[in-house]
Amino acid sequence: MSVTALAPLTDLRVNGERLWRSLMELAKIGATKKGGVCRLALTDLDRQGRDYFVSQAKAAGCTIRIDAVGNIFARRAGRNNHLPAVMTGSHIDTQPTGGKFDGNYGVLAGIEVLHTLNDAGIETEAPLEVVVWTNEEGSRFVPVMMGSGAFIGEFETDFILAQKDRDGISVGEALKSIGYHGQDRIDPKNIGAYFEAHIEQGPVLEANDITIGVVTGALGQRWFDVVITGSEAHAGPTPMALRQDALLAASHMIQLVNQTALDHAPNARGTVGMLDNYPNSRNVIPGTVKMSVDFRADSDDILTRMVENLHAKAQEIAKQGKVKIDITQVVYFPPQAFAKELVNAVRHGAKNIGLSEMNVVSGAGHDAVYLARVAPTAMIFVPCKDGISHNEIEDAKPEHLEAGCNVLLHAMLERAGT
């Protein structure tokens, strides 16, 4: 049926109440006492969440395909099913102390888009797909963003299936136990566009009273494990000038990481999130410190300069403190710019609906970062309360979630054609 026979396309809106109800229904699966969600990847609770998604997708008239690492693809046919699909989605696994919206919003916003099109009798030229990616959070299995990484070929399927959790259960075993070890082959080349709607997980939109974040790209990331080796000694008899205090050197390293990011503002980040102090005794000078360093920036050039500064200044700190500092890189994601035509589609959708919008850069990793390597990709951010995420008190306003879903609807329609 032609959309023009029903209403102008620009007047089309999603059902915000239905979207909210679906989010609250999914949030019951793995609900915590503090109002959050604990639904770790490939557990029975994840199976229940997947079953809920599949039921919603089938109710929207979709066919379901599941690949070898458990990614779920819900497909709504178009007039020309030989065209590459216009895809949206995210993940439904959570952190152990996760919230209701991280990932879940992007998945159920996609389902709401399909329901809205069905209600309006709109057939798109290209097929539409909503996808649930496996183990985005990496809380139970590593690597993070496992499903989307395997989909684009970043990881071999056999490697992924062999990864084990702390109890020795492999991904392959877990997939079979929950009934989501699929065999369907989905070609990344058959994606015409990928959109991902997400809560911001940061404070920028809320601080600026803006409804829609037009995400232009994602920060590159370089993570390091740092080991500082000094010498344990008694806190009383050892003079200050003769100490080899690993924790003192670590304090200078923390300041170095922070200052390095400040020196490359506004889109650089530097964080020490983990620190292990040995022997961690009240009256013993610390002999060994293990710590993490997380650098992020919007260009590889800046990331490289930050890392060079880290290595150079670390040697100065080591010499001054009479300690040894070893730095090992453990993660590297290059900065990822999103496709300009899709970014513009998001911006046009916001402006046509009359929503406030601003450019933002994603500081977090998302499945969209991997998808951008194989297909035109863009993201839509909406505010979350106080910028809090990966926390049971994570919250978002229904009107913001509805607004972001409306932008997703119109961006997908612009790309898929009617």
N, C-alpha and C positions, 0 to 999 in steps of 0.2 A: 504493500500500500504506500502511496506517495505521502510524504510528510506534509506537502503543501496543501493537500486536501483536508488536513486536520488543523494545523496551526503553523504560523511561521516558525522556522527552526530556531530562531533566536529566542523564542518564548518558551522553549522546552526546558523543564526543570525536573530534577530528581525528587523523590519522596523522602524528605529528611527524617520524618518519623520512622519510616520503614528501615532506613539505614541505621538509625540509632537502635531500634529494636534488635536488629541483627547483630550489632556490636555487643549489646548487652546479653544476648543469648549465647554468643560465642564466649563471652567473658565468664559465664557460669562454669565452663569446662576448665577446671583447674583453679577455680576462684580461691583466693586467700582471705584470711580473717581481716587483713588490713585493706581489703578492697582491690587488691591487685590480682595477678594471674601467675601461676607457676605451671607451665605446660612445656616441658622440655621435649626436644626433638625426638621423635620415634618412640616415645613412651605410649602407654595405653591412652593417656589423656590426649596426646597428639593424634592418636587414631580417632578418638571421638571428635576432635576439632576438624580433622580431615573429613570424617563422615558428614559433619554438619555442612562443611563447604560443598561437598559433592551433592548433598541433598538440595542445597540452595541453587547450585548451578543447574542441576537437572530440572528444578522447578522453573528456571529461566529458559529452558529449552535447549540446553547445551549437551553436546556429546563430551565424554570424558576420556582422556588419555593419560597414562602414567608411565614415565620413563624409568630407566634402570636404577636411578638413584632416588626415586620416589617423588620427583617433581610432578605436580598434577596440573594438567592443561584442560580447561573447560572452554569449548569452542562453540560459538554461535555462528551459524552459517551466514554467508553473504550472498549477493546475487552472482558474484563471480568468485567461486571458491578456489580458483587457480591463482588469485592474487595473494601476495604475502599478507599475513594476518596483522591487524593492529592489536597489540597486546598490552595488557596492564596487569598488575599484580604486586605481590610482596610475599610476606611469610606469616605463619601463624604460630611458630614456635616462639617461646619467650625466655627471658632470663629467669633464674630461680626466684627473684623478687621482681618480676616484670609487671607491666601495666596492661590496661585494656586496649590500648590503641596502637602501640608500636607494631608495625607490620600488619596487624589485623585490619586496621583502617584501609590500607591500600588494597587488600584482598576483597573486603566486603564493599568498598566503594566501587570496585569493578563489577561485582554482582549487581549492585544497585543501578549502575549504568545500563546493564542488560535488561533488568526489570522495567526501567523507564522506557527504553526503546520498545519493548514488547507492549507496554501499556498504550504507547502512542502509535503502534502499528508501523514502526519505521524499520525498513530493511536497508542495511548498508551495502555498498558495492563490494567492499572487501570483507572477509570474515573477521570477527572479533574474538579475542581469547582473553581469559582471566587465568592467571597462573599462581599456584602456591609453590614457592621454592623451599626445598628441604634444608633444614639446619642453617638458617641464616645467622642465628645468634652465636653458634659455636659454644653454647653452654655445656652441652653433653659431649659432643664430638668436635674435633678440629680436623680441617681448617674451618674458619668462619666462612659464611657465604658459600657453603659447600655445594648446594644444589645448582645455583646459577653458575658457579665456577666450573662445575662438571659439564653443564649444558653447553658452555661456549668452548670447551676443550682445554681450559686452564688446568684441570685435573683429569687424569685417566680414571675411567669408571672403576676398574679393578682396584686402584689405589684407594678410592673413596670407600668402596664396599669393605675394604680390609681395615679401615680405621676403627679403633676400639675406645670405649668409654672407660671410666675408672674401674668398673667391675669386669672388664675384659670382654664385654659384649660388642661385637662388630656391627658396623652400619648394615651390612648385608643381613646378619642375623636379626637385627632389630626391625628392618623393613619387612622381612618375611613374617615375623611374629605379629606385626600389626596389619598385615595384609596389603601393604603398599609397595611391594617389590614388583614394579611394572616391567614390561618388555617393549613398550611402544617407543618408536624412534621418531623424534621430532627434530627437524633440520633447522638450525639457527638461521640459515639463509632464507627461510620462509617467513621471516618476521619483517614486516614493512615499517613498523614503528613500535617503540615500547615506552609507555608512560607509567610512572609510579607515584601514587599519592601517599603522603606520609605526614605525620606530625613532625614539627621542626626538630624536636629534641634539643632545643636551645632557646634563648630568651629574646632573640632579636626582633621577631615579628611582634610579640606581645609588647616589648619595650617601645616599639614605634607605632603601636596601635594599627597594624597592617594585617589584613585578612589572608592574603595570598602571597606566598613566597615563590617567585619565579626562579627556579634553581638553574643557574647557568653552568654549574659543574660541581665536581667534588674535589676536595683537597687531596693531594698526594700524601702518602704516609710512609714513614720509615721508622721502624721500631728496633730497639737495641736491648740486649741483655748486657749489663755492666757488672763486672766483678772487681771489687777493690780489695786488695790484699795488703794488710799491714802486719801487726804482731800483737797478740794479746799480752797484756802485762798488768801487774797490780796497780790499782788506781792510786794507792797511797805512796809507795816508795819510788815510783817512776817519775822523774822530773819532766816538766812540760816540754822542754826543749829536746828531750831524748825519745819522745813517744813516736810510734808509728800508728796513729789513730785512724783506722779505716772509716769510722763514722764521721769524724771531722772532715776527712776528704770528701765523703759522700755529701755532706752539707754544702760544700763548695760546688760540687757537681750539680746539685739541685738548683742552686742559685744561677749557675752557668746555663742550665737548660732553660730556666725561666727568662733570663736576660737575653738569650739568643733569640727566643720567640719575640720578645718585645722589640728587639732591634730590627725585626723584619715585619712589623705591623703593617696593615691591620689583619691580614689573612694568614699569618703564621701562628702555630700553636706549639707549645712545648710543655710536656707533662712527665713528672715522675710519679707513677701511680702505685708502684710496688717497691718495698724496701725490706730486706731481710738482714737483720743485724746479728752477728755471731761474736761471742757467745750469749749476748743479751743478758748480761749479769750486771747487777748494780755497781759492783766495785772492781770490774774488769774493763780495761781499755779494749774497745772492740778491735778484733783482728781481721774480720772479713765482713764485707757488706756486699750483698747482691741486690741490684736495683734495676728497674726498667727505665728506659727513656723512649718517649713517644714524640716524634717530630711530625708536624703536618704543615703543608703550605700549598699555595695555588699554582706554583710553577716548579718544575724540576730544578731550574737554576737556583731558586731560593733554597729549596731543600738541600741541594748540594752544598751551598755556602754554609748552611746551618750545620751540616754534618762535618764539614771541614773545620769549622770553628770548634765544634765539640771535641774532635780529636786533638786539635792543637792545644786548646786550653786544658784538656784533661792531662796532657803530659806535663804542663806547668804545675797543675795541682798535685800530680804524683810526685814530682821532684820536690816541691815545697814540703809535702807531708811525709816524704820518705816512704811512699807506698807504691804498689804496682796497680795499674788500672788497665783492665782488658775490656774492650768494647766489641761486641759481636752483633751484627745486623741479623734480625730474625724475621722481619716483615718488610716488604716493599710493595706499595701500590702507587703507580705513577699518578700524577694529577690527571683528572679526566674531565675534559670539557664536554658538555652536552650539545646535541645537534641544534644549530641556530634556528632551523625551520620549526622544530618541535618546541623549542623554548619560546619562539614567537607565537606558536599556536596556544601555548599556555597563557601568555600575556594577553593575546587577543581575547581568549575566553574570559579572562578576568575583567578586562575593560568593557567588553560587550555586555556583561552581566551587571556592571556598575560596581565592581568590587575593588577595594584598594589593593595595590600590589607593589612589590619592590623586588629587585634582584637580590638573591642570596646565594651563597656558596655553601654546599653541604660539607660540614666538618666531619661527619660520620661516614662509615662505610655502608653501602646499600647494594642490593642486588643490581640496581640500575647501573652501578659502576662497571660491573662485568658485562651487562647487556649492551652498554655503549660501545663495546669493542666489536660487536657484530651487527648492530642495527642502530638507526637513528633513535636517540633516547632523550627523555626529559623527565624532570620530577616536579611535583607540585607540593609545596609545604603549606601547612596551616599551623596556627599557634598552638602551643600547649602551655598549660598553667605554670608560670614561674620557670619555664624552660626545662622542667624536670621530666626525665625519662629513665628507663631501666630502674624503675622504682615503683613500688606498689601504689603510691599516691599520684602517679602519672594521671593527668586529667586534660580534657579538651572540651570546648563548648560545642553543643550540638549544632549551633548555627554556623560555626566555623567548619565543622566536618561536612555539613551540607553544602556550604559554599565551595569547598575544595572539590567535592564530588561533582558539582555542577560544572566547574572548570574542566575537570577530567572528562565529563560527558561531551562537552563542546570541542575539546581538543581532539578526542578520539573521532568524533564525527567529521571534523575538518580533515582528518587524515584518511579516514575510511571511505568517505564519500557517501552520498545518499541518492 
